[in-house]
Amino acid sequence: MRFEKFAPQALALVVFCCTSMTGNAQQDDSPLAGTGITPNVIGFDDSASIDSETGEVRDPLMRLNRAVFAFNDVSYRYAIIPAARVYQRGIPAPVRTSVGNFFDNIKTPISFANHLLQVKPREAGVDVARFLINSTIGLAGLFDPATSMFDMERDETGLSETLMQYGAGHGTYIVLPFIGPSNVRDGSAMFVDGLLNPLAYVLDNPESAVVRVFDNFQEFAPQAEGYLTMRAESEDLYIFMRNLHLQGVQRDAAYQ
């Protein structure tokens, strides 16, 4: 394994972890001094984005978030969504389904590892069975006989759900380039989950990066028109998307 494959993930994780553990650090000694962002802005704490008493939304990184959001909006409208339309209209639905099945299957180790961390041996066993069935009978994961023939439904999970199970809050609301609304817990977990993606080991860069970007693209493509609808109907798309994200986070926590 070559370190350069995972340097971005490792760097991001270090930044997240360091900032989340420096809540009591002196601002004068912080590299964030003078930026308006204090070290304790970032951390695994639900109150960082939602006031526990009033329920009001906190968005301490709003200026930065809005800038990234604006960049994403332009990227979506002028590059990603047009490409998504071509993909949706030009590629037959069965082929798109098989592509999605392939990526879902190859990412099974992520769910398997996190089901073990969540102490869910039954779900972890289903992950293994699904992977073996779909990788063989399902022709390298292009089809999903584990579901259609054996009633083994896919139960996707990741490090974010694992951290939530062990009491980690979602932390500060952040907007990630291209990815969009997220938070400290989900953002850092995403990078760690990436280390468990077999594509990172099977392929070298830049092929690995290109394939994983395409994976994200093919997941977004069916939702592309929905983004434009929300944009047209929202008075402030940034606020709408932020609140929608935080409502989803709270809903997930309630069912945990």
N, C-alpha and C positions, 0 to 999 in steps of 0.2 A: 504493500500500500504506500502510495506517495503522498507526503504531507500536503503538497500544493493542491491536491484534490479537495481537501477539507479545510484549507486555510481560512476561507471566508466564514464557514460555519464556526470554526474554532474561535476566530476573532470576535464574531458577534456574540458567541456564548460567553466569552470572557468579559466582554463589555457589560452584558446584561447582568451577569453574576456579581461583578465588582460593584456596579452601581446599586444593585439591590441590597448589598450588604453594607453600604456606607451611609446609612440614614443619619447617623450621628456625627458624621465627619464635619469638620469645619469648612465652611464655604470658601473662606479666604485661601485655603490650600488646595482647593479643587480646581481641576482644569476647566470646570464649567463656570468658574467664577466670572461674573460680569455678563453672562449670557442670559440670566434670568431663570436658568434651570438649575435647581438645587439638587444635590446628590440623592436626597430622599424622595424626589419626584418619581424615580423609577424603582419599583420593587414589586414583590408578590403580595400585594395588599389590595383587597377589594375597595377600601376607602380611598385609594389613590385615584379612582375614577368615578365612584359613586358615594356621596355622603351617606353614611349609615343612619344618620338621624333624620335628615330632611329628604333624602332620596334624590337630591340634585346632582346633576352630572358635573364632574370635575374634568377639565381638559387642560392640564398645565402645559402641555406641549402644543397647544392649538396653533400657534403661529407656524411652527415647523410642520405640523400635521397638514395644515391647509396648503402649504407650499407643495408638499409631496402629493396631496390629493389632487391639486390642480395639474401637476405633472402627469399623474395617472389618468386623469380625465382626458387630457389631450392625447395621450398614448392610446387609450381605449378607443376614442372616437375616430382617430385618423390612421390607426395602424391595426390594433388588435381586433376590433369589431369588424372592420372590413374583411380582414383575413378570416375571421370566424364565419362570416356570411358565405364566403367562398367555400370554406370547409363544409359547412352544414348543407349547402345546396349542391356542391360538386361531388361529395363523397356519399355513396348510398348508406342509408341508416344501418343495415346489417354490418357493413364494414366499420362504421364508427363504433357500433356496439362491441365488435370484436377487439378493436383498438383499446377501448376502455377496459374490457375484460382483461386484456393482456397486462396493462399497467396495474390494474387492481390485484391481479394474481402475483405479479413480481414484487409488489410491495407488502405481501403477506407477512414477511419477517418483522415488519414494524408492529403490526397488530399482535403477532405472537409474543414478541418480547414484552410489550406493554401489558398484555393479558397476564403474563407471568408476574410482572411487577405488581399488578393489581390483585394478585392471588386469585386468579380465575382459571383454574386448571382445565375446566370443561371447555371454556371458550378457546383456550390455547390449543387444546386437543382438536377442536373443530378447525382452527386455523391450519394445523398440520395436515389434517385429512383433506381439507379443501385444496390446499396447495398441491398435494400429491395427485388428487383426482383431476384437477383442472390442468396440471402440468403434463399429464399423460393422456387420459381420455379426452381432455379438453384441448389437445393440440397446443401445448406451450401456453395455455391460458387464454387462447383466442375464444374459447367457449366456456360456459359455466355449467357443466353437468353436475357439479356438486350441489347446485341449487335445483336445477331442473329434474335431476334423476334421484338425488339422495336427500332432498329437503334440508340441505345444510346452508342456511342463509349466511351471507357475509356479515360479519360484525366488526366493522372497522373501528379501530381505536388508535390512540397515539399518546405521546408523553404528556400532552396537555391534560388529557383525561386522567392520566396516572397522577400527575401533580395535584390535580383537583381532588382526587380521592384521598390524598394524604394531607389535605387541608391548605394547599397553596392557593391564594387568591389570584384573580386574573391580573391585577396590577394596573399600571397606567395604560390608558388608551393610546395607541400609536397607529399611524398609517405607514405601511411599508411600500416601497416602490414596486409598482406593478401588481403586487399582491393585494393591497388595499387595507381596509380596516382590520386591526388586530390589537394585541395587547402584549405586555411583557411576557406573560406566561406562554401564550400561544406562539409568539414570535420566537422565543428562545427554544421552545419545544420543537418547533418546526425544523430548526437547524440540527438539533440532536437526532430527530427522526430521520433526517437526511443521511446520517451516518449509517443507518441500518438499511438503506435502500440498496439492494444488490446491484443496481445499475452503476453505482459509484465504484464498484469493484470489478464489474465485468467489462466496463468501457473506460478508456482513458479520456482525459480532457483533450480537446473540447467536445468530443463526441458525447461524453456523459452529460455535460451541461446542456447540450443541444437537445438530447432526448428527454431530459427531465423538464426542460422548458416546454417542449412539445406536450408532455404529459399534462402540465398545468394548463396549457392552451386548450387541449381537447376537453378538459373538464369545464373550462370557462365557456367554451363555444356555445353550448345550448342555452346559456344564460345571457348571452350578449344583448339580445333584443330587450330583455327585461331591464337591463341597466339603462338603456336609452329611454324606456318607458318611465322609470323612476326619475330619471334626469328631467324629463319633460314635465312631470307632474309635481315635482318638489320645488318649493320656494327656495330652500337652501339645501342642496343635495348633500353637502358635507354634514350638516346637522342631522339630516334624515338618515344617512348611512351610519353615522356614529351611534345614534340612538337605536337604530335597528340592530347593530352589532351588540351593543350593551344589553339590549333586551334578550338577545339570543344567549349571551353569556349567562345572564341571570336565570333564564329558563333551564339551561343545561345544568347549572348548579343546583336548581331545585329538584331535578330528577336524579341527581347523583346519589 
